């Protein structure tokens, strides 16, 4: 009998082309997602006179440099950014890659578009020149971000050299409380294991609380796996996964669907499969979270106070905490609920799907924003569905700015930034120094918590607004 295997092991072994003596493995790549930063890869192919190996396995959409205020490429003020958005249309037309361009309602953030279109499927390998490619593991794929030279390598060969990571399982058992969402779960996990806690590992998320999440929630959890240092994050496919994929444009159809489902059901980790590391969390103990520092691991329950650097275990940590608090303009001991917020951003590949917008709308319905607040849907289809459900009217009535799909303020490279010193409650994935603009102070929260901040002007325990 074959030894019990993890889901990661099963997928990895199916994609091995060759193992090298130096520890590297050549992996076959099933799907390659591209965005407006992929121009360098196409340029390298041209320099070497190489054509794209498998254009039928590649899909593209502009997201990083597009405007959230317009769908016109000509409106992009930065000439370099405008050229990158133009080039994705030119490169994909020349090579035969499927493009979801501006003006196409399917356009959006790559990590929203992939699952939404059924491009992302269980058991595949998927890469993209973006670190948050781990998002796609929510559907049982082995998905990870790659660098510019690796992008060109995949374009040319449909393969990639990799060292095999270790396997880690994070189990969240029990039931989540009202007002606690997937974003709170992943922030609690990162706070527990640290920003380097999963380095060298592929993380499988398991347990009753994970299985109870929708695909949207699982996408949020897997999205931020990279913020714990993981190579990838994964959730085993189940009936929720199958129901989500059925009927999507690029999902298998007819007899191929039945064969795919049978394969997908074989992927979950076998009973008794060995993981290199195991971490367990109690879902009932997780409460709405908010970050206070300049790393996603700097997260605390909304009921807590800004931490004291003197509580750090060593001098290095004490120094890093002091520097983070200085940058963030926070005083140790201050209750987090007393921290005022200047601006709210709801969007990004972490939290811009229809479920995220519903959660936020639930909080703001019948209330008014007291600070500038934006909603940026993750794709044209999400925006269309939200408008069909009347969510845009809820947000507009509350005073939100209803924007066009794209990465927007998450990356701070498309004109959507805060001002120096501004404190932003953001549903994005990174609170690094200057991430949303020079001197901007970013706090990571769930859509519901961001909405609560928008209508109160400070960090507020959202459970009081929805009870």
C-alpha positions in Angstrom: 0.0 0.0 0.0 1.2 3.5 -0.8 2.0 5.7 2.2 -0.5 8.3 3.2 0.1 11.5 1.4 -0.7 15.2 1.9 -2.7 17.1 -0.7 0.4 19.1 -1.5 2.5 15.9 -2.1 -0.2 14.5 -4.4 -0.2 17.6 -6.6 3.5 18.1 -6.5 4.2 14.5 -7.7 1.8 14.8 -10.5 3.7 17.8 -11.9 7.3 16.6 -11.6 9.1 16.6 -15.0 12.5 15.7 -13.6 14.3 15.8 -10.2 17.8 17.1 -10.2 20.6 15.8 -7.9 21.0 19.3 -6.4 17.5 19.3 -4.9 15.7 21.2 -7.7 12.7 19.8 -9.4 11.3 20.9 -12.8 7.6 21.3 -12.4 5.0 21.5 -15.1 2.8 24.6 -14.9 -0.9 24.2 -15.8 -2.0 27.9 -15.6 -0.1 31.1 -16.0 -1.9 34.3 -15.0 -0.5 37.6 -16.3 -1.2 41.2 -15.5 0.1 44.6 -16.6 3.5 43.9 -15.0 4.1 41.0 -17.4 5.6 43.1 -20.2 9.2 42.3 -19.2 8.6 38.6 -19.7 7.3 39.2 -23.2 10.3 41.4 -23.9 12.7 38.7 -22.9 11.0 36.2 -25.3 11.3 38.7 -28.1 15.0 39.3 -27.4 15.7 35.6 -27.7 13.3 35.0 -30.6 11.1 32.6 -28.6 7.3 32.2 -28.9 5.0 31.6 -25.9 5.0 27.9 -25.3 1.3 27.4 -24.3 -0.8 30.5 -24.9 -3.9 28.3 -24.3 -2.7 27.9 -20.7 -2.2 31.7 -20.1 -4.8 34.3 -19.1 -4.2 38.0 -18.6 -5.9 41.1 -17.2 -4.6 44.6 -16.3 -5.0 45.4 -12.6 -2.0 47.0 -11.0 -1.7 50.2 -13.0 -5.3 50.8 -14.0 -7.3 53.7 -12.6 -10.2 53.2 -10.2 -11.7 56.4 -11.5 -11.8 55.6 -15.2 -11.8 52.7 -17.7 -9.9 54.7 -20.3 -6.2 53.8 -20.8 -5.7 57.3 -22.2 -6.7 58.7 -18.8 -3.7 57.1 -17.0 -1.5 60.1 -16.2 1.9 58.3 -15.8 3.2 57.5 -19.3 5.1 54.4 -18.1 2.1 53.0 -16.4 -0.1 53.8 -19.4 2.4 52.0 -21.7 2.3 48.9 -19.5 -1.5 48.7 -19.7 -1.3 49.2 -23.5 1.4 46.5 -23.8 -0.7 43.8 -22.2 -3.3 44.2 -24.9 -0.6 44.2 -27.6 1.4 41.2 -26.2 -1.6 39.0 -25.6 -3.0 39.7 -29.1 0.3 38.9 -30.7 0.8 35.7 -28.7 -2.9 34.4 -28.6 -3.4 34.7 -24.8 -6.9 35.2 -23.5 -7.2 38.8 -22.2 -9.8 40.3 -20.0 -9.1 43.9 -20.9 -10.5 47.3 -19.8 -14.0 47.6 -21.2 -14.6 43.9 -20.7 -16.8 43.3 -17.6 -14.6 40.3 -16.8 -11.6 42.5 -16.2 -10.4 42.9 -12.6 -7.7 41.8 -10.2 -6.0 38.7 -11.5 -6.6 36.8 -8.2 -10.3 37.6 -8.4 -10.7 36.9 -12.1 -9.0 33.5 -12.0 -11.4 31.8 -9.6 -14.4 33.7 -10.9 -13.8 32.4 -14.4 -13.1 28.9 -13.4 -9.5 29.1 -14.6 -8.4 28.1 -11.1 -9.2 24.5 -10.4 -8.2 21.8 -7.8 -5.1 19.8 -8.4 -3.4 22.2 -10.9 -0.3 24.2 -10.6 -0.8 28.0 -11.1 1.7 30.8 -11.2 1.7 34.6 -11.6 4.2 37.3 -11.3 2.6 38.5 -8.1 3.2 37.4 -4.5 -0.5 36.9 -3.6 -0.9 34.1 -6.1 -1.3 31.9 -3.0 -4.9 33.1 -3.2 -5.8 30.4 -5.7 -4.9 27.6 -3.3 -8.4 28.2 -1.8 -9.7 25.9 -4.5 -7.2 23.2 -3.9 -4.5 24.4 -6.4 -0.8 24.6 -5.8 -0.4 28.3 -6.6 2.5 30.7 -5.9 4.0 33.9 -7.1 7.1 34.0 -9.3 9.7 36.7 -10.2 10.4 38.3 -13.6 13.0 35.8 -14.8 10.7 33.0 -13.8 7.8 34.5 -15.6 9.9 34.5 -18.8 10.9 30.9 -18.1 7.3 29.7 -17.8 6.3 31.7 -20.9 9.1 29.9 -22.9 8.8 26.4 -21.4 5.6 26.0 -19.4 7.8 24.6 -16.7 9.7 26.0 -13.7 12.6 24.9 -11.5 11.7 24.8 -7.8 12.9 23.4 -4.5 10.3 21.3 -2.8 8.8 23.0 0.2 7.8 21.3 3.5 4.2 20.7 4.4 2.5 22.5 7.3 -1.1 22.2 8.5 -3.0 24.9 10.3 -6.2 23.7 11.8 -8.9 26.1 13.0 -11.6 24.1 14.8 -14.9 25.1 16.3 -17.3 27.8 15.2 -16.6 31.4 14.5 -18.6 34.0 16.4 -20.9 36.5 14.8 -18.9 39.4 13.3 -15.7 37.3 12.9 -14.7 36.7 9.3 -12.0 35.0 7.3 -9.9 38.1 7.4 -9.9 37.9 11.2 -9.0 34.2 11.0 -5.9 34.8 8.9 -4.7 37.8 10.9 -5.1 35.7 14.0 -3.0 32.9 12.4 -0.2 35.3 11.4 -0.2 36.9 14.8 0.2 33.5 16.3 3.0 32.1 14.1 4.6 35.3 13.0 5.5 36.8 9.6 8.2 34.1 9.1 6.3 31.3 10.8 5.6 29.4 7.6 8.8 30.1 5.6 9.8 27.1 3.5 6.3 25.5 3.8 3.1 25.1 1.9 0.3 25.6 4.3 -2.9 23.5 4.3 -5.7 25.1 6.2 -8.0 22.6 7.8 -10.5 22.2 10.6 -14.2 22.8 11.0 -14.0 26.6 10.9 -12.1 26.5 7.6 -14.5 24.0 6.0 -17.4 26.2 7.0 -16.0 29.1 5.0 -17.3 30.0 1.6 -14.9 30.0 -1.3 -14.7 33.8 -0.9 -13.6 33.3 2.7 -11.1 30.6 1.8 -9.6 32.9 -0.9 -9.0 35.6 1.8 -7.2 33.1 4.0 -5.0 31.7 1.3 -4.3 35.2 -0.1 -2.4 36.2 3.1 -0.4 32.9 3.4 2.5 34.8 1.9 2.3 37.2 4.8 3.3 34.4 7.1 6.2 33.6 4.8 4.6 30.5 3.2 5.3 29.4 -0.4 1.6 28.7 -0.8 -1.7 28.2 1.0 -4.3 25.5 0.3 -7.7 24.3 1.3 -8.8 20.8 0.3 -11.6 20.7 -2.4 -15.0 19.7 -1.2 -18.7 20.1 -2.1 -18.4 23.8 -1.6 -15.5 24.0 -4.1 -17.3 21.8 -6.6 -20.5 23.9 -6.3 -18.5 27.1 -6.8 -16.8 25.9 -10.0 -19.8 24.3 -11.7 -20.9 26.2 -14.8 -18.0 28.7 -14.7 -16.7 29.6 -18.2 -13.4 27.8 -18.1 -14.4 24.9 -15.8 -14.8 21.5 -17.4 -18.1 20.7 -19.1 -20.1 17.5 -19.7 -18.3 14.2 -19.3 -15.0 16.1 -18.6 -16.8 17.7 -15.6 -17.6 14.3 -14.1 -14.0 13.1 -14.6 -12.7 16.3 -13.0 -14.9 16.0 -10.0 -13.8 12.4 -9.4 -10.2 13.6 -9.6 -10.8 16.5 -7.3 -12.4 14.3 -4.7 -9.1 12.2 -4.6 -7.0 15.2 -3.6 -7.6 15.9 0.1 -4.8 14.7 2.4 -5.0 11.1 3.3 -5.8 10.1 6.9 -2.6 9.8 8.7 -0.6 11.9 6.3 2.5 13.4 8.0 3.0 17.2 8.1 6.3 18.8 9.0 4.6 21.2 11.3 1.1 21.4 12.9 -0.6 24.5 14.4 -4.0 24.5 16.0 -6.4 27.4 16.7 -9.7 27.6 18.5 -12.2 29.4 16.3 -14.3 30.5 19.3 -11.3 32.5 20.7 -10.9 34.6 17.5 -12.4 38.1 17.6 -12.4 41.0 15.1 -8.7 41.9 14.5 -6.8 45.0 13.7 -3.1 45.5 13.0 -1.2 48.1 14.9 2.3 48.0 13.4 4.1 47.7 10.1 3.9 43.9 9.6 0.8 41.7 9.3 2.0 39.8 12.4 1.4 43.0 14.4 -2.3 42.2 14.9 -4.5 42.2 18.0 -8.1 41.8 18.9 -10.1 45.1 18.7 -10.7 44.7 22.4 -6.9 45.0 23.1 -4.6 48.0 23.7 -1.7 49.2 21.7 1.2 47.1 23.0 4.1 48.2 25.2 7.6 47.6 23.6 8.8 46.8 27.1 6.8 43.6 26.9 8.9 42.3 24.1 10.9 39.1 24.7 14.3 40.6 23.5 16.0 43.8 22.7 15.7 43.4 18.9 11.9 42.9 19.1 11.6 45.8 21.6 13.4 48.1 19.1 11.3 47.0 16.1 8.1 47.6 18.1 9.2 51.0 19.2 10.1 52.0 15.6 6.8 50.6 14.3 4.8 52.5 16.9 6.7 55.7 16.1 5.9 55.4 12.4 2.3 54.5 13.2 1.9 57.4 15.6 0.5 55.3 18.4 0.9 55.5 22.1 1.4 52.3 24.1 -1.5 51.4 26.3 -4.1 53.2 24.2 -7.3 51.1 23.7 -7.5 50.2 20.0 -11.1 51.4 20.0 -9.8 54.9 20.8 -7.6 55.2 17.7 -9.1 57.6 15.2 -9.1 56.8 11.5 -8.7 59.3 8.6 -9.7 57.1 5.7 -11.2 53.7 4.7 -10.3 51.5 1.7 -12.4 48.4 1.0 -10.9 46.4 -1.9 -7.8 44.5 -3.0 -7.3 40.8 -3.9 -7.9 40.0 -0.3 -11.3 41.4 0.2 -13.1 42.7 -2.9 -15.5 39.9 -3.7 -19.2 40.0 -3.5 -19.3 38.4 0.0 -16.9 41.1 1.2 -19.1 43.9 -0.2 -22.2 42.3 1.4 -20.5 42.2 4.8 -19.5 45.9 4.6 -22.9 47.0 3.2 -24.6 45.2 6.1 -22.7 47.5 8.5 -23.2 50.8 6.7 -26.8 50.4 5.7 -28.8 53.2 7.2 -25.6 54.9 8.5 -23.4 57.7 7.2 -19.6 57.8 6.7 -17.7 60.4 8.7 -14.4 60.1 6.9 -13.5 59.6 3.2 -14.2 56.0 2.2 -13.8 54.0 -1.0 -15.2 50.7 -2.3 -13.3 49.1 -5.2 -14.8 45.9 -6.5 -12.4 43.1 -7.5 -13.8 42.7 -11.0 -16.3 44.1 -13.3 -18.5 41.0 -12.6 -18.4 41.6 -8.9 -19.2 45.3 -9.5 -22.1 44.3 -11.8 -23.5 41.8 -9.2 -23.2 44.3 -6.4 -25.1 46.8 -8.4 -27.8 44.3 -9.3 -28.2 43.6 -5.5 -28.3 47.4 -4.8 -25.1 47.4 -2.7 -23.8 50.3 -4.7 -26.8 52.3 -3.6 -26.2 51.4 0.0 -22.6 52.5 -0.2 -23.4 55.7 -2.1 -26.2 56.6 0.3 -23.8 56.2 3.2 -21.2 58.5 1.5 -18.8 56.0 0.0 -17.0 56.5 -3.3 -18.0 53.6 -5.6 -15.0 53.0 -7.8 -13.9 50.9 -10.9 -12.2 47.5 -10.5 -8.4 47.1 -10.0 -5.7 46.9 -7.3 -6.3 50.6 -6.4 -5.0 51.7 -3.0 -3.6 48.3 -2.0 -0.4 48.8 -4.0 -0.1 52.6 -4.1 1.3 52.6 -7.6 -1.7 53.8 -9.7 -2.4 57.2 -8.2 -4.6 55.8 -5.5 -2.7 56.7 -2.3 -3.2 58.3 1.0 -1.5 61.5 2.3 1.6 61.4 4.6 0.4 60.9 8.2 -3.0 59.6 7.2 -4.3 56.6 9.1 -6.1 54.2 6.8 -8.4 51.2 7.8 -7.7 48.9 4.8 -9.0 45.5 3.8 -5.8 44.9 1.9 -3.0 42.5 2.8 0.1 44.6 3.7 0.7 47.3 6.2 4.4 47.9 5.4 5.9 51.3 5.7 4.8 53.5 2.7 2.7 50.7 1.2 -0.3 53.0 0.5 1.8 56.1 0.0 4.8 57.8 1.6 4.2 58.2 5.4 0.8 56.6 5.2 -0.2 54.5 8.2 -2.1 51.3 7.2 -4.2 49.2 9.5 -5.4 45.8 8.1 -9.0 44.9 9.0 -11.9 42.9 7.6 -14.5 44.6 5.3 -17.0 44.7 8.2 -14.4 46.3 10.5 -13.5 48.8 7.8 -17.1 49.7 7.3 -17.4 50.2 11.1 -14.5 52.6 11.0 -16.0 54.5 8.1 -19.2 55.3 10.0 -17.6 56.0 13.4 -14.3 57.6 12.5 -12.3 55.2 14.7 -11.6 51.5 15.1 -14.8 50.1 16.4 -15.8 46.5 17.4 -18.2 45.8 14.6 -20.1 43.3 16.7 -21.7 46.2 18.5 -23.0 47.6 15.2 -24.6 44.3 13.9 -26.0 43.0 17.2 
